[in-house]
Amino acid sequence: MTDPYGPPPQDPYAPQPPQAPTNPYAQTPPPASVPPVSPSPATPPYGQPQYSPAPYGTPQYGQQSPYGYPVAAPQNSLALVSMILSLVGILSWITAPVGAILGHVAMKQIRQTGESGEGMAKTGIIVGWIITGLGVLCCVGYIALIVAGVWSAETNNFD
């Protein structure tokens, strides 16, 4: 049954008049009953420290980013140098102990400052000391071969 006093039923297949497209990014104005709020000065309440913004709108270390991502800790450059020198020590033995020692210094700095790069410092320490130990063993073995050769030549004198 249809309501005799209601609107007439509409045909769902009837052509509809064209409508203007809506902008999904348009901002709606505030209701007229709410007065606009003027921004207050950027002074924090008493007892809170005031931070100055970093240049170009980027947050400072330890502050929350406006995009929702935390700011990464700076990387310790000595840890990177330690790892590079230790790996170069594979080719030239002399840089391996330098890389291992720099790795220890970098680990101390990382603990004090909270920088990143602990993995690279550990890599520099481990690789550096392994290459240094292998280099020392090779030198000791080479000296032992020379001593054995000289001792053999003196005892087997073919006169």
Secondary structure, 3 states (H helix, E strand, C coil): CCCCCCCCCCCCCCCCCCCCCCCCCCCCCCCCCCCCCCCCCCCCCCCCCCCCCCHHHCCCCCCECCCCCECCCCECHHHHHHHHHHHHCCCCCCHHHHHHHHHHHHHHHHHHHCCECHHHHHHHHHHHHHHHHHHHHHHHHHHHHHHHHHHHHHHCCCC
